[in-house]
Amino acid sequence: MYLSDKQAAARFSVSRITIWRWARETDFPSPIQLSPGCTRWKLAEIEGWESQRPKVAA
């Protein structure tokens, strides 16, 4: 399954710009270009990245 930048942003309650910045500047998974104008992230890679993040106390 793939997520768009909008879906990834909603998952983490951040903006779409933040998702692209994370992909460029951090260890956030790199996007995959499926076709011209269609870039997505693999859900499994995002889940793996998410599981490696430090847990924040609520």
KOLFI-265719 format. One line per field, with one value per residue (C-alpha): x, y, z; chain; residue in one letter. Coordinates in nm, 3 decimals. Layout:
N
px c(X|...)
py c(Y|...)
pz c(Z|...)
unit c(A|...)
code c(A|...)
This chain:
58
px c(0.000|0.116|0.045|0.034|0.204|-0.139|-0.210|0.137|0.092|-0.245|-0.092|0.156|-0.058|0.190|0.180|0.257|0.564|0.692|0.670|0.879|1.128|1.158|1.225|1.494|1.660|1.604|1.592|1.223|1.167|1.228|0.929|0.881|0.773|0.511|0.451|0.496|0.312|0.243|0.482|0.401|0.554|0.542|0.327|0.553|0.857|0.670|0.558|0.918|1.041|0.761|0.853|1.213|1.112|1.149|0.819|0.689|0.500|0.147)
py c(0.000|0.352|0.687|1.029|1.326|1.439|1.103|1.090|1.443|1.354|1.047|1.266|1.582|1.790|1.977|1.825|2.052|1.895|1.546|1.658|1.833|1.520|1.311|1.556|1.635|1.337|0.959|0.964|0.716|0.844|0.878|0.660|0.810|0.572|0.780|1.143|1.353|1.057|1.026|0.804|0.654|0.284|0.239|-0.041|0.190|0.466|0.218|0.098|0.456|0.529|0.229|0.352|0.698|0.774|0.747|1.078|1.075|1.213)
pz c(0.000|-0.078|0.086|-0.078|0.084|0.202|0.367|0.528|0.659|0.810|0.978|1.167|1.197|1.000|0.670|0.332|0.317|0.639|0.487|0.189|0.422|0.638|0.326|0.217|0.552|0.784|0.775|0.676|0.390|0.039|-0.190|-0.496|-0.826|-0.965|-1.277|-1.384|-1.129|-0.896|-0.602|-0.305|0.007|0.093|0.403|0.532|0.517|0.701|0.966|1.006|1.042|1.288|1.506|1.531|1.656|2.026|2.210|2.343|2.672|2.642)
unit c(A|A|A|A|A|A|A|A|A|A|A|A|A|A|A|A|A|A|A|A|A|A|A|A|A|A|A|A|A|A|A|A|A|A|A|A|A|A|A|A|A|A|A|A|A|A|A|A|A|A|A|A|A|A|A|A|A|A)
code c(M|Y|L|S|D|K|Q|A|A|A|R|F|S|V|S|R|I|T|I|W|R|W|A|R|E|T|D|F|P|S|P|I|Q|L|S|P|G|C|T|R|W|K|L|A|E|I|E|G|W|E|S|Q|R|P|K|V|A|A)
